[in-house]
Amino acid sequence: FPANQLNVNFIYNGNTSTNVLFYSGSLITTNLGANIPVSYTSGSVSPGAAVGTAILGNVTGALQGGDYMVPLNLTFPTGISSLTLNIIYDSPRLSYTGIANSMQPGATLVNAHGDTLSIVYTNAAAPSINGLFLNIKFHYNGIGVANVMFGPGCMFTNNLWATVQTAYTNATITPAPVAATATLGSVGANPGNTILVPVNFASLPANIGAVTLKIMFDP
């Protein structure tokens, strides 16, 4: 190759470091078709220096069946004319229920599809955005820690429609400590055997009225 190099062109859609990997089947041969042994080293693409920040706030002490708000805070030294945010949340641990406290009422479009929430905002006046932009409302179905994350395709632009490099911080919704426990037992088995996996409870109150358990298993 000229200068022993070629370039592979990409459009960077992410907001975190992303690996670029050589894949199985890569092959370099001579002009006679003979294999040339090559040692392959993969690379990565990393975001540039951040000018602004987009932060999803954590929620702690969540209880199953409760409703919670995850704040979206933005900090930019210059005005922002538009933004596109794709936010991925843990489903079915979380159910999206709406937004609240929008900084620009009526200027924010929210579209929920599957486990992704898309937020699009446009304002040609490019106002300064520093502080709470909006709250995202979720119903916490449990169980365990639920993640709310910025996904690929997030973008901010200024009044010149130039991209503003942004640092992103994801959020978690963490359940509250509780006394009652449910534990799936671990058992030994031989192939083809029918087995019983125990479900053990501890510290439940005496007035239990109903139990619903959803249990995943490896088929």
C-alpha positions as CSV (number, residue, x, y, z in Angstrom):
1,F,0.0,0.0,0.0
2,P,1.2,3.6,-0.5
3,A,2.7,4.7,2.8
4,N,1.6,1.3,4.2
5,Q,-1.7,2.7,5.2
6,L,-5.4,3.0,4.1
7,N,-8.2,4.8,5.9
8,V,-11.7,3.4,6.7
9,N,-14.3,6.2,6.9
10,F,-17.0,6.3,9.6
11,I,-19.6,8.6,10.9
12,Y,-19.2,8.7,14.7
13,N,-22.7,8.3,16.3
14,G,-21.7,7.4,19.8
15,N,-20.8,9.4,22.9
16,T,-18.3,7.0,24.5
17,S,-15.1,5.3,23.4
18,T,-15.9,2.7,20.7
19,N,-13.8,-0.2,19.6
20,V,-12.9,-0.8,15.9
21,L,-11.9,-4.5,15.6
22,F,-10.3,-6.7,13.0
23,Y,-12.7,-9.6,12.3
24,S,-12.2,-13.3,11.6
25,G,-11.5,-13.9,7.9
26,S,-9.1,-11.0,7.5
27,L,-6.4,-12.1,5.0
28,I,-3.5,-10.5,3.1
29,T,-1.8,-12.5,0.3
30,T,1.0,-12.0,-2.2
31,N,0.3,-11.3,-5.9
32,L,0.7,-15.0,-6.4
33,G,-2.0,-15.8,-3.8
34,A,0.3,-17.0,-1.0
35,N,-0.8,-16.1,2.5
36,I,1.2,-13.4,4.3
37,P,1.3,-14.0,8.1
38,V,0.1,-10.8,9.8
39,S,-0.3,-9.8,13.5
40,Y,-3.5,-7.7,13.9
41,T,-4.0,-4.9,16.4
42,S,-7.5,-3.4,16.8
43,G,-8.2,0.3,17.4
44,S,-10.8,2.6,18.9
45,V,-12.5,5.9,18.4
46,S,-12.7,8.3,21.4
47,P,-14.8,11.4,21.9
48,G,-13.0,14.8,21.7
49,A,-12.6,17.3,24.6
50,A,-16.0,18.2,26.0
51,V,-17.4,21.7,25.9
52,G,-20.7,21.0,27.7
53,T,-22.1,18.3,29.9
54,A,-25.3,16.3,29.9
55,I,-26.0,14.5,33.2
56,L,-28.8,12.1,34.1
57,G,-29.2,12.2,37.9
58,N,-29.3,9.0,40.1
59,V,-32.2,7.9,42.1
60,T,-31.7,5.9,45.3
61,G,-34.1,4.2,47.7
62,A,-36.6,3.0,45.0
63,L,-39.4,0.6,45.9
64,Q,-41.1,-1.7,43.5
65,G,-44.3,-0.1,42.2
66,G,-43.1,3.4,42.9
67,D,-42.9,6.4,40.5
68,Y,-39.6,8.3,40.2
69,M,-38.1,11.2,38.3
70,V,-34.6,11.1,36.7
71,P,-33.4,14.7,36.2
72,L,-31.6,15.7,33.0
73,N,-29.2,18.5,33.7
74,L,-27.4,20.4,30.9
75,T,-24.4,22.8,31.2
76,F,-23.1,24.7,28.2
77,P,-21.1,27.9,28.2
78,T,-22.7,29.1,24.9
79,G,-26.3,28.8,23.6
80,I,-27.7,25.7,22.1
81,S,-30.0,25.9,19.1
82,S,-30.9,22.2,18.9
83,L,-30.4,18.9,20.6
84,T,-31.2,15.3,20.0
85,L,-31.0,12.8,22.8
86,N,-31.6,9.0,22.6
87,I,-31.9,7.7,26.1
88,I,-32.0,3.9,26.7
89,Y,-33.6,2.6,29.9
90,D,-33.9,-0.9,31.5
91,S,-37.1,-2.5,30.4
92,P,-39.0,-4.2,31.9
93,R,-37.4,-2.9,35.2
94,L,-38.6,0.5,34.2
95,S,-41.7,1.8,32.4
96,Y,-41.6,5.3,30.9
97,T,-44.5,7.5,32.1
98,G,-43.7,11.0,30.8
99,I,-41.7,14.2,31.4
100,A,-42.1,17.0,33.9
101,N,-40.6,20.5,34.6
102,S,-39.5,21.1,31.0
103,M,-37.3,24.2,30.8
104,Q,-38.9,25.0,27.4
105,P,-42.5,23.9,27.6
106,G,-43.9,22.9,24.2
107,A,-40.4,23.0,22.5
108,T,-39.5,19.5,23.5
109,L,-40.8,16.5,21.6
110,V,-40.6,13.1,23.4
111,N,-41.0,9.9,21.6
112,A,-40.9,6.5,23.4
113,H,-40.3,3.4,21.4
114,G,-39.4,0.1,23.0
115,D,-36.7,0.8,25.6
116,T,-35.5,4.1,23.9
117,L,-36.7,7.6,24.6
118,S,-36.0,10.2,22.0
119,I,-35.9,13.9,22.9
120,V,-35.7,16.6,20.2
121,Y,-35.4,20.3,21.0
122,T,-35.0,23.2,18.6
123,N,-34.8,27.0,19.3
124,A,-33.2,29.3,16.7
125,A,-32.6,31.9,19.5
126,A,-30.0,29.5,21.0
127,P,-30.7,30.4,24.7
128,S,-28.2,29.5,27.4
129,I,-29.1,26.1,28.9
130,N,-27.5,25.6,32.4
131,G,-29.3,23.5,35.0
132,L,-32.3,21.3,35.0
133,F,-33.7,20.8,31.4
134,L,-36.4,18.3,32.3
135,N,-37.3,15.3,34.5
136,I,-38.0,11.9,33.0
137,K,-40.6,10.0,34.8
138,F,-40.4,6.2,35.3
139,H,-42.4,3.5,37.1
140,Y,-40.0,1.2,38.8
141,N,-41.1,-2.4,38.3
142,G,-38.0,-3.9,39.8
143,I,-36.0,-6.0,40.5
144,G,-32.5,-4.8,41.0
145,V,-30.6,-1.8,39.8
146,A,-32.1,-0.1,36.7
147,N,-29.9,1.8,34.2
148,V,-30.9,5.0,32.4
149,M,-28.2,5.7,29.7
150,F,-27.4,8.1,26.9
151,G,-27.5,6.0,23.7
152,P,-25.9,6.5,20.2
153,G,-26.9,9.4,18.1
154,C,-27.0,12.1,20.8
155,M,-26.0,15.5,19.5
156,F,-26.0,19.2,20.5
157,T,-25.5,22.1,18.0
158,N,-25.0,25.9,18.6
159,N,-26.5,28.8,16.7
160,L,-24.1,28.2,13.8
161,W,-25.4,24.6,13.6
162,A,-21.9,23.4,14.5
163,T,-21.8,20.3,16.8
164,V,-20.9,21.0,20.4
165,Q,-18.8,18.3,22.0
166,T,-20.5,17.0,25.1
167,A,-19.6,14.8,28.0
168,Y,-22.4,12.4,29.1
169,T,-23.1,10.9,32.5
170,N,-25.5,8.0,32.9
171,A,-27.8,7.3,35.8
172,T,-29.0,4.4,37.9
173,I,-32.2,3.8,39.9
174,T,-31.1,1.8,42.9
175,P,-33.6,-0.1,45.1
176,A,-33.9,0.6,48.8
177,P,-32.6,-1.9,51.3
178,V,-35.4,-4.2,52.6
179,A,-35.6,-6.9,55.2
180,A,-37.7,-9.4,53.2
181,T,-35.8,-11.7,50.8
182,A,-36.6,-14.2,48.1
183,T,-33.8,-16.6,47.1
184,L,-33.6,-19.2,44.4
185,G,-31.7,-22.3,45.5
186,S,-28.8,-23.9,43.7
187,V,-29.1,-27.7,43.1
188,G,-27.1,-30.4,41.3
189,A,-28.5,-32.4,38.4
190,N,-27.7,-34.9,35.7
191,P,-28.7,-34.4,32.1
192,G,-32.3,-35.4,31.5
193,N,-33.3,-35.3,35.1
194,T,-36.4,-33.5,36.4
195,I,-35.2,-31.2,39.2
196,L,-36.8,-29.0,41.8
197,V,-35.3,-25.6,42.4
198,P,-36.5,-24.2,45.7
199,V,-37.6,-20.6,46.3
200,N,-37.0,-19.6,49.8
201,F,-38.5,-16.5,51.6
202,A,-37.4,-14.8,54.8
203,S,-38.7,-11.9,56.9
204,L,-42.0,-11.7,55.1
205,P,-44.9,-10.3,57.1
206,A,-47.6,-12.7,58.2
207,N,-50.4,-11.0,56.2
208,I,-49.2,-12.0,52.7
209,G,-52.2,-11.8,50.3
210,A,-50.6,-12.7,46.9
211,V,-47.3,-13.6,45.4
212,T,-46.2,-13.0,41.8
213,L,-42.8,-14.3,40.7
214,K,-41.2,-14.0,37.2
215,I,-38.3,-16.4,36.9
216,M,-35.9,-16.6,33.9
217,F,-34.0,-19.8,33.0
218,D,-31.5,-20.9,30.4
219,P,-33.3,-23.2,27.8
